[in-house]
Amino acid sequence: MSEPDSTHLNYVREFTKLSLWYVHKRLCEGEGDFKGTVNGRVNIYRNTTLYDGKRHPSNADVGQEWASILNQLKAIFDRHAGEPTTAKLEQAGLNLLWPYLKKRRGALPSPQDRPYECWSYNYSSARVHIYIFNVYQPASPLSDMYIPFAASLIRLLRDVQAERPDIEVVQCGSWLNSSPPFQALFPECWKQSAEPRPDVRYTMGHWGQFISRQGGFHARNGTLFRQTGKFPFPNLRCESPIAEVLAHLKESFPQAIAHNAERSGVSKP
């Protein structure tokens, strides 16, 4: 039997404790109820073996087993109410959740198996929405793999133009929009359009910043979050005309253009 993935184990353990800390913080500040906060504000459920990849307790009934876990977790919060730190609460909550947490990380998709590597997209109204998942682990798309990362964005946006010429605007809501290397992929109007998304949800738009490029827990960001009570990288929604993004990428990332030209039959400069 293969050994558990120690990097992922570290992430699951520390991220779950951070999430329980955040639930406690919100409740102490009078922001929401226990069930709604655990289900809708932190990304615990999707890290459990109960998650089927579709239904989520923020908007669907996911069954009695999760309801029972929530009741037990609420009892833990009640039992540790008023303590000077959340250390005991976090450990007790982790002990309860541990049998349900995904202790092994599934095989990451290969960049070669995804046409746009780290990028994916969908359409909504008059915009294309782009999303990011690091398939380069343990390398970083914003350093080691910066050129392939930019090149695959070029391919995606060119294909969107061909597939949906009526769509002229690209949009992204993510903590990454607060990161200078990510901002550099886009024209100035991208940063100028930035709108804060203070309503914390369970999605990776907020919580992705606590995953290191190796797939473990990002300890520095976690420590900053605990110290300040604020996300180190605010979740921002940014947008720009697709044509302006492509013009910017062509001018600023000639190596990405060359990278695509070398992909036989995939893209030409």
N, C-alpha and C positions, 0 to 999 in steps of 0.2 A: 504494500500500500504506500502511495506517495505521501510525503510529508506535507502538512499544511503550508500554505504560502505565508511566510512570516511577515512579509511586507504588507500583505492584505490584512492579516490578523491585526497588525499594529494599527492600520487605518480603521478597521471595524471597531476595535476596542476604544481608541482615543476619540474617534468621531462620535460614537454613541455616548460617551461620557460628556463630550462637549454639547451634544444635542440636549441631554438631560439638564445640564447646567442652564442652557438657554431657555428651556421650558420653565424651569424654576424662576429664572430672571423675569420672564414675561408675566408669569402668574403673580409674582411679588409686586410687579408694577401695575397690576390690575388690567393687563391686556389679554382679554379672552378667557375662556374656560379651559379646563384641563384636556378634555377629549379633543376639542377643536384645535388646541395648540399642538398636541402630539401628532394629530393626524394631518393638519394642514400647514404647520409652520416649520417642522423639522423633517429631515429625510431619513427617519428611522425605518419606517415600514418597508420601503423599497430595498433596504439592506437585509431583510429577513427572507427566510425560505418560504414564507407565506405568500409573498408577492408573485403573482402569476404573469407579470409583465403587462397587464391590462387594467384590472380593477385597482382602485386606490381608495382608502377609507375617507379621503377628503371629499369624495363625491359618489361613493358607492358602498353598499353593504358587502363587506369582505368576509363575513362569517363569524361564528360564535367564538372560535379560538382566539382571534384577535381581540374581540370584545372582552374575553376573560383576562387576557394579558393586560389590557388597559385598566381593568378593575384592580388587578394586583399591583400594577404600577402606581395607580392613584393611592393605594394604601401605603405604598412606600413613601410617596411624597408627603402624605399626611403624617406618617410616623416620624419623619425627619424634619418636619416643619419647625422653624424657629432655631435651628442649629446655626452656629456661627459660620460654618462653611458647608458647601454641598458635597464634600468628599465622600461621606458615608452614603448619602443619597445616590450619588453617581455610581458607587460601587455596587450598592444593593440593586439598583435598576439594571446595571450591566449584568449582574449575576442572573437576574430574572430573564433578560432578553437573550443571553448568550446562547442557549440551546437553539434559538431560532435564527440567529445571525448567520449570514453566509460566510463560513470560515475559509472557504476556498474561492479564489477568483477564477472564473471561467477563462478559457483561452481568449486573449484579445483578438479582434479581427485584424487580419493583415492589411496594411495599406494597399496592397495589390488587389485585395478583394473588394475594395470600396472605390468607386470611380473618382471620388473627391477626397479620399483619404480621411482626414480628421473632420471634414465638413459634411453637413447634410442640410437639407432645406425642405420647406413646404410653402404653400401659397395661402395667403389670407387676404381677402379684399383686393386691393391694388398693389400689394407688396409681396416680395419673396422674403421669407424669414430664414435666417441661417443659424446653424447650431454647430457646436464644436465638441468633439470627444477625442481625447489624445490616444490615437492608435499607434503613436511612435514610442510609447513607454518602453524603456526608461528614459529615452531622449525627450527633449522638449520641443514643441512646435514653434516656440518663440525664441529659440536660440539654436540648438544643434540642427534642427530641421526647418529652419526659417524659410529657406528658399523653396523646398518642396511644399511647405505649408502655403506660401504665397502663390506658387504655381497652381496648386489644386484649387485655390479660390478663383483664380483666373478662369480655369476650365469650367468651374461651376457657373460662374456668372455669364460666360459666353454661351453655355448650354441653355441657361435660363432665357437669354435673349432670343435664341433660336426656337426654344420650346414655347415660350410665352412672350411674344413681342409686345403684348399689351401691358406687361408688367415692367415698369420703369424704375421702381424704387426697391432697394434692398434694406432690410432692417434686422437688427440683432439686439436682444435684451440679455445682458450678461455682466457679471463682475469683470470680465475680460476687457470691457470697454473702459475700465479705469486703469488698465495696464499700458504704459507707454509703448512697449513693443507691438502690442496688438493695435493700438491707435495708429501706429505708423503704417499699417497696411491700408489705411483709408485716407481720403482727402480731408482737408481742414473742415469742410462742412459737416463731416461725420462727428467730430468733436463738438462743433458748434450746435449740433442738433440734440446733444445729450440731455435726457430727461431722467431724473432719479426715479428708481422703483423702490420706494421705502416699504411697501407692503410685502413683508417677508413671507415667501411661500416655501414649500418643501423641495422645489426644483433646484437644479444645479446652477441656475442663474445667480443664486446667492451662495449655495453650499459647495459649489465646485472648487472654490478657492482653498478648501481645506484638504484637497488631494494633492500630494506632491507629484512631480513629474514621473517619479518611479512607481506611483500608484499607492504610496503609503500616506500616512497622515502628515499634513503640513504643520509641523509643530510651531514654527514661528508665527504663522497666521493665527493658529489656535490660541497662542499665548496673548497676542495683541488683542484678540477678540475678548478674551476674559478680562484683560486689564482695562480696556476702554469701554466695553459694552457695545462697540460699533464694529461692523464688518470692516476689515482692513481695506478691502476693495469694494466700494459701493456698486450695487447693481444699477447699471445705466441702460437706457434704451436709446440707441442711435440709429440714424438712417441717412441714406444718401442716394442720389440717382445712380443707377448701375453704370451708366456710361461714364460718370465722373470717377467712380471707383476703378473701372478698368483703365481709364486714362492715367490715373495716379499710379496704379500698379505697373503699367507699361513704362512710365517715366522713372519710377523710383526703384523698380526691381527688374532690371534688364536680365539678371541671372535667372529669374523665374521664367521670363519669356524664353530664354535659351533652354532652360530645363524642359519646358513643354515641347519645344521644337525637337528635342532629342527623343521624345516619346513617340516612337514610330506609329503612325496612323492614328494618334490620339489627338494631338493638337499641333497647330502650326502658328508661328509668330505672326 
